[in-house]
Amino acid sequence: MRHNPAHMRMLTRIRPVAFVGCCLTALGAGPRVAQPGGEWTLVYAHPAVGKYEDISFPDEKHGWVASASGSILVTSDGGTTWSIQAAGLARLRSIHFLDAKHGFAGSLAGVLYETTDGGATWIDITNRLPTPPRGFCGIAHVGKRVYVVGRYNGGVADYFYSPDAGKTWQAKDLLSVADALVNVIFLNEKVGFIGGMGKSKTPAGPMGNGPAIILKTTDGGKNWRTVFEHVGGRGYAWKLFPIDSKLIYAGLQSQDGVYRIAKTTDGGDHWDTLTVATGRPMGPAIQGIGFIDAKTGWVGGFFAGMYQTTDGGNTWTFVPQPDAVINRFAKVGHSLFTAGTRGVLRYDAHHVTH
């Protein structure tokens, strides 16, 4: 790892489109899908171009959604109303805010943006990085520590770390243990996890054929070890969703017609693989996973609708609705947010259906 001495170079400032179009409220924005204990509501009808890739809520009021088209949606009232804040950025895959003002957004092409004014302007800070980046699929932080990984294909396992909220960066290549990195979370300054694809099991086989893996660090990212490896063929640990320091869920992206998740109850040292559904179409499947509490959660992905569990992932029920390509969930207070083909969705846990 090394610092980049050129991080003070002049940066390119990108001024996005501010507040294009009208905001939609949760009331009357779209049909509701009632489920036990709550319901999903379309709170912002704005069809995705490509798909919505990531969601970040640094607090219960301020939130952002990034899309593959290079646009960013914003809310400042806890997700009741949304608007388009930025457009024309690179193909975004990740977005993450440290607080209501300071955030980062990463593209699949390897462009890293930073904002310090709540998304009013985004600056390309790619030249601060010590090595040429090749795509950013996941971003996380603890305090001023920022972690970025990517990408999901091409034999890229880059891990970037900033100890000072993005002023300086260090880099590490994890290609010795993974062929692709997708998602990163940190529970505290020491313990973190990365989900992605492991090394191919075929001797001298091509990259991109490995199994889903989860890596763990207990020293703040200096060293990583494999704590989960799925035996079901090619796949990814696509999204990680922690409930607390012990209970963590992961959505497993497979292509064999079986939908699965992984679950740990001991802080990530041991994982169980749980089946969501069988006999599904071959090809890309689950991506996003999110839980409103320790037992009740959903998965979505490259299919219309979601699957819901109310017993911690042991059994699942299909929830029919038109939304598809769901990539990320975010819990905000008593609500859960995601975004699909129609726009932004919210699940209100305590809503009573009349």
C-alpha positions as CSV (number, residue, x, y, z in Angstrom):
1,M,0.0,0.0,0.0
2,R,1.2,3.5,-0.6
3,H,-0.1,7.0,-0.6
4,N,-0.6,9.0,-3.8
5,P,1.6,12.1,-3.6
6,A,-0.4,13.7,-6.4
7,H,-3.7,13.9,-4.6
8,M,-3.6,17.7,-4.6
9,R,-3.7,18.0,-8.4
10,M,-6.4,20.2,-10.0
11,L,-9.6,18.2,-10.3
12,T,-12.3,18.3,-12.9
13,R,-15.5,19.7,-11.5
14,I,-18.8,18.3,-12.9
15,R,-21.9,20.3,-12.2
16,P,-24.9,18.0,-12.4
17,V,-28.5,18.9,-13.3
18,A,-30.3,20.0,-10.2
19,F,-33.9,19.1,-9.3
20,V,-35.1,18.1,-12.8
21,G,-38.8,17.3,-12.9
22,C,-41.3,17.0,-10.1
23,C,-41.2,15.2,-6.8
24,L,-43.7,12.5,-6.0
25,T,-45.0,11.7,-2.6
26,A,-45.6,8.4,-1.0
27,L,-49.3,9.0,-1.1
28,G,-50.8,8.1,-4.5
29,A,-47.5,7.6,-6.2
30,G,-48.2,4.1,-7.2
31,P,-49.9,0.8,-6.3
32,R,-49.2,-0.8,-3.0
33,V,-48.4,-4.5,-2.5
34,A,-49.8,-5.5,1.0
35,Q,-47.9,-8.1,3.0
36,P,-48.2,-9.2,6.7
37,G,-47.0,-6.3,8.9
38,G,-46.6,-3.8,6.1
39,E,-46.5,-3.1,2.4
40,W,-44.4,-1.9,-0.5
41,T,-45.3,1.4,-2.1
42,L,-43.9,3.0,-5.2
43,V,-42.9,6.4,-3.8
44,Y,-41.2,7.8,-6.9
45,A,-42.3,6.7,-10.3
46,H,-39.2,7.2,-12.4
47,P,-38.4,4.2,-14.7
48,A,-34.8,3.1,-14.7
49,V,-32.6,3.5,-17.7
50,G,-30.5,0.3,-17.4
51,K,-31.1,-0.2,-13.7
52,Y,-30.8,1.4,-10.3
53,E,-27.6,0.3,-8.7
54,D,-27.1,1.6,-5.2
55,I,-28.8,3.4,-2.3
56,S,-27.2,5.4,0.6
57,F,-28.9,6.9,3.6
58,P,-26.4,8.4,6.1
59,D,-29.2,9.4,8.4
60,E,-33.0,9.0,8.4
61,K,-33.7,12.2,6.4
62,H,-31.1,12.3,3.6
63,G,-30.8,9.6,0.9
64,W,-29.5,9.1,-2.6
65,V,-30.0,6.5,-5.3
66,A,-27.5,6.0,-8.2
67,S,-28.4,4.6,-11.6
68,A,-26.5,2.9,-14.4
69,S,-27.5,5.8,-16.7
70,G,-25.3,8.2,-14.7
71,S,-28.1,9.9,-12.8
72,I,-28.6,10.4,-9.0
73,L,-31.9,10.7,-7.2
74,V,-32.1,12.5,-3.9
75,T,-34.5,12.9,-0.9
76,S,-34.2,15.2,2.1
77,D,-37.4,14.1,3.9
78,G,-36.8,10.5,4.7
79,G,-37.8,9.2,1.3
80,T,-41.3,10.7,1.1
81,T,-40.3,12.9,-1.9
82,W,-37.6,12.4,-4.4
83,S,-36.1,14.3,-7.3
84,I,-33.3,14.0,-9.9
85,Q,-30.3,15.7,-8.5
86,A,-27.6,14.9,-11.0
87,A,-27.3,13.5,-14.6
88,G,-24.6,12.9,-17.2
89,L,-22.1,11.2,-14.9
90,A,-20.3,8.0,-15.9
91,R,-22.1,4.6,-15.6
92,L,-22.6,4.6,-11.8
93,R,-22.5,1.3,-9.8
94,S,-22.0,2.6,-6.3
95,I,-22.9,5.5,-4.0
96,H,-22.1,6.1,-0.4
97,F,-22.4,9.1,2.0
98,L,-20.5,9.6,5.2
99,D,-23.0,12.3,6.3
100,A,-25.5,14.6,4.7
101,K,-22.9,16.6,2.9
102,H,-19.9,14.3,2.1
103,G,-20.3,11.4,-0.3
104,F,-18.7,9.3,-3.0
105,A,-20.0,7.7,-6.2
106,G,-18.1,5.1,-8.3
107,S,-18.6,4.0,-11.9
108,L,-18.0,0.7,-13.6
109,A,-15.5,2.4,-15.9
110,G,-13.3,3.4,-12.9
111,V,-14.3,7.0,-12.3
112,L,-14.6,8.0,-8.6
113,Y,-16.6,11.1,-7.8
114,E,-16.8,13.0,-4.5
115,T,-19.2,15.6,-3.2
116,T,-18.9,17.8,-0.2
117,D,-22.1,19.8,-0.7
118,G,-24.7,17.1,-0.5
119,G,-24.6,16.3,-4.1
120,A,-25.0,19.7,-5.6
121,T,-21.7,19.2,-7.3
122,W,-19.6,16.1,-8.0
123,I,-15.9,16.2,-8.6
124,D,-13.8,13.5,-10.3
125,I,-11.2,12.5,-7.8
126,T,-9.9,9.4,-9.7
127,N,-6.4,10.9,-9.9
128,R,-6.1,10.8,-6.1
129,L,-5.9,7.0,-6.2
130,P,-2.4,5.4,-6.1
131,T,-3.1,2.9,-8.9
132,P,-5.3,3.1,-12.0
133,P,-8.8,1.9,-11.0
134,R,-10.9,-0.4,-13.2
135,G,-14.4,0.0,-11.7
136,F,-16.0,0.5,-8.3
137,C,-18.9,-1.8,-7.2
138,G,-19.0,-1.2,-3.5
139,I,-18.2,1.6,-1.0
140,A,-18.4,1.7,2.8
141,H,-17.1,3.7,5.7
142,V,-16.5,3.8,9.4
143,G,-15.8,7.3,10.8
144,K,-13.3,8.9,8.4
145,R,-12.2,5.5,7.0
146,V,-13.5,4.9,3.5
147,Y,-13.3,1.5,1.7
148,V,-14.0,0.9,-2.0
149,V,-13.9,-2.4,-3.9
150,G,-14.5,-3.5,-7.5
151,R,-15.3,-4.7,-9.9
152,Y,-17.6,-7.6,-10.6
153,N,-15.9,-8.9,-13.8
154,G,-12.8,-8.8,-15.8
155,G,-10.5,-10.4,-13.2
156,V,-10.4,-7.2,-11.1
157,A,-10.1,-7.4,-7.4
158,D,-9.1,-3.9,-6.4
159,Y,-9.4,-2.7,-2.8
160,F,-8.9,1.0,-2.0
161,Y,-8.8,2.5,1.5
162,S,-8.7,6.0,2.7
163,P,-7.9,6.8,6.4
164,D,-8.9,10.4,6.1
165,A,-12.3,10.7,4.4
166,G,-10.9,10.6,0.9
167,K,-8.0,13.0,1.1
168,T,-5.4,10.2,0.6
169,W,-5.7,6.6,-0.5
170,Q,-4.0,3.3,-0.3
171,A,-4.5,0.3,-2.7
172,K,-4.3,-3.4,-2.5
173,D,-4.9,-6.1,-5.1
174,L,-6.8,-9.1,-3.8
175,L,-6.6,-11.1,-7.0
176,S,-4.7,-13.8,-5.1
177,V,-7.9,-14.8,-3.4
178,A,-10.7,-13.4,-5.6
179,D,-11.5,-13.0,-9.3
180,A,-14.0,-10.2,-8.7
181,L,-15.2,-8.0,-5.9
182,V,-18.8,-6.6,-5.6
183,N,-19.7,-5.4,-2.1
184,V,-17.9,-4.2,1.1
185,I,-19.2,-3.6,4.6
186,F,-17.4,-2.7,7.8
187,L,-19.0,-3.4,11.2
188,N,-16.3,-1.3,13.0
189,E,-12.7,-0.1,12.4
190,K,-11.4,-3.7,12.6
191,V,-14.0,-6.1,11.3
192,G,-15.2,-6.0,7.6
193,F,-16.4,-8.2,4.8
194,I,-16.2,-8.3,1.0
195,G,-18.4,-10.3,-1.2
196,G,-17.5,-11.4,-4.7
197,M,-16.3,-14.3,-6.9
198,G,-13.5,-16.6,-5.9
199,K,-10.9,-18.2,-8.0
200,S,-11.9,-20.7,-10.7
201,K,-11.8,-24.4,-9.6
202,T,-10.8,-25.5,-13.1
203,P,-7.0,-25.9,-13.4
204,A,-5.8,-23.1,-15.7
205,G,-9.4,-22.2,-16.4
206,P,-10.5,-18.8,-17.4
207,M,-11.2,-16.0,-14.9
208,G,-14.9,-15.4,-14.2
209,N,-15.9,-19.0,-13.5
210,G,-15.3,-19.0,-9.8
211,P,-17.8,-19.6,-6.9
212,A,-19.4,-17.0,-4.7
213,I,-17.1,-16.1,-1.8
214,I,-17.1,-13.8,1.3
215,L,-13.8,-12.4,2.7
216,K,-13.3,-11.2,6.2
217,T,-10.8,-8.9,7.9
218,T,-10.3,-8.4,11.6
219,D,-7.4,-5.9,11.3
220,G,-9.0,-3.1,9.5
221,G,-8.4,-4.4,6.0
222,K,-4.7,-5.2,6.2
223,N,-5.4,-8.9,5.7
224,W,-8.3,-10.8,4.3
225,R,-9.3,-14.5,4.5
226,T,-12.1,-16.5,2.9
227,V,-14.8,-17.4,5.4
228,F,-17.4,-18.5,2.8
229,E,-17.2,-20.3,-0.5
230,H,-20.3,-21.7,-2.2
231,V,-20.0,-25.1,-3.9
232,G,-22.8,-24.6,-6.4
233,G,-20.8,-23.5,-9.4
234,R,-20.2,-20.0,-10.9
235,G,-21.5,-17.2,-8.8
236,Y,-21.1,-14.1,-6.6
237,A,-21.8,-13.1,-3.0
238,W,-23.5,-10.0,-4.4
239,K,-24.8,-7.9,-1.5
240,L,-24.2,-8.1,2.2
241,F,-26.8,-7.0,4.8
242,P,-25.7,-6.9,8.4
243,I,-28.4,-6.9,11.2
244,D,-25.9,-6.6,14.0
245,S,-22.3,-7.7,14.8
246,K,-23.3,-11.4,14.7
247,L,-26.2,-11.8,12.2
248,I,-25.4,-11.0,8.6
249,Y,-27.2,-12.0,5.4
250,A,-25.8,-12.2,1.9
251,G,-27.6,-12.5,-1.5
252,L,-25.9,-15.1,-3.7
253,Q,-25.9,-14.4,-7.5
254,S,-26.1,-17.8,-9.2
255,Q,-26.9,-19.0,-12.7
256,D,-28.1,-22.6,-12.2
257,G,-31.8,-21.9,-11.6
258,V,-31.5,-22.1,-7.8
259,Y,-31.9,-18.9,-5.8
260,R,-29.9,-18.9,-2.6
261,I,-28.7,-16.7,0.3
262,A,-25.9,-17.1,2.9
263,K,-26.4,-16.4,6.6
264,T,-24.1,-16.2,9.6
265,T,-25.0,-16.0,13.2
266,D,-21.5,-15.9,14.7
267,G,-20.1,-12.7,13.2
268,G,-19.0,-14.2,9.9
269,D,-16.8,-17.1,10.8
270,H,-19.3,-19.7,9.7
271,W,-22.0,-19.4,7.1
272,D,-25.0,-21.5,6.1
273,T,-26.4,-21.6,2.5
274,L,-30.3,-21.3,2.5
275,T,-32.5,-22.0,-0.6
276,V,-34.9,-19.3,-1.7
277,A,-36.4,-21.0,-4.7
278,T,-35.6,-23.9,-7.1
279,G,-36.5,-24.5,-10.8
280,R,-36.0,-20.9,-11.8
281,P,-34.7,-19.9,-15.2
282,M,-31.0,-20.4,-15.8
283,G,-29.0,-17.2,-15.9
284,P,-28.4,-14.2,-13.5
285,A,-30.7,-14.3,-10.5
286,I,-30.6,-12.8,-7.0
287,Q,-28.8,-9.5,-6.5
288,G,-30.3,-7.3,-3.7
289,I,-31.1,-8.5,-0.2
290,G,-32.6,-6.5,2.7
291,F,-34.2,-7.1,6.1
292,I,-36.5,-4.9,8.1
293,D,-35.7,-6.9,11.3
294,A,-33.8,-10.1,12.1
295,K,-36.5,-12.4,10.7
296,T,-38.3,-10.5,7.9
297,G,-36.5,-9.8,4.7
298,W,-36.6,-9.8,0.9
299,V,-34.5,-10.6,-2.1
300,G,-34.7,-9.2,-5.6
301,G,-32.7,-9.4,-8.8
302,F,-33.0,-10.1,-12.5
303,F,-36.7,-11.2,-12.2
304,A,-40.0,-9.4,-11.6
305,G,-41.2,-9.4,-8.0
306,M,-39.4,-10.3,-4.8
307,Y,-39.2,-13.2,-2.4
308,Q,-40.0,-12.6,1.2
309,T,-39.0,-14.5,4.4
310,T,-40.5,-14.1,7.9
311,D,-38.4,-16.7,9.6
312,G,-34.8,-15.6,9.0
313,G,-34.4,-17.2,5.5
314,N,-35.6,-20.7,6.2
315,T,-38.7,-20.4,4.0
316,W,-39.6,-17.9,1.3
317,T,-42.8,-16.7,-0.4
318,F,-42.9,-15.1,-3.8
319,V,-44.3,-11.5,-3.8
320,P,-45.7,-10.7,-7.2
321,Q,-45.2,-7.2,-8.5
322,P,-43.9,-5.6,-11.7
323,D,-40.6,-4.3,-10.4
324,A,-37.4,-6.1,-11.5
325,V,-33.6,-5.7,-11.6
326,I,-33.5,-4.9,-7.9
327,N,-29.9,-4.5,-6.8
328,R,-29.8,-2.9,-3.3
329,F,-31.9,-2.4,-0.2
330,A,-31.4,0.2,2.6
331,K,-33.1,0.2,6.0
332,V,-34.1,3.6,7.3
333,G,-35.8,3.7,10.6
334,H,-38.9,1.5,10.4
335,S,-38.8,1.5,6.6
336,L,-36.9,-0.4,3.9
337,F,-36.0,1.2,0.5
338,T,-35.1,-0.3,-2.8
339,A,-35.4,0.7,-6.5
340,G,-36.4,-1.3,-9.5
341,T,-37.7,-0.8,-13.0
342,R,-40.5,1.6,-12.1
343,G,-38.6,3.7,-9.6
344,V,-38.1,4.0,-5.8
345,L,-40.0,1.6,-3.5
346,R,-40.5,1.8,0.2
347,Y,-41.7,-0.8,2.7
348,D,-43.4,0.6,5.7
349,A,-43.3,-1.9,8.5
350,H,-46.0,-0.3,10.7
351,H,-48.5,0.8,7.9
352,V,-52.0,-0.3,8.4
353,T,-53.8,-1.2,5.1
354,H,-57.4,0.2,4.8
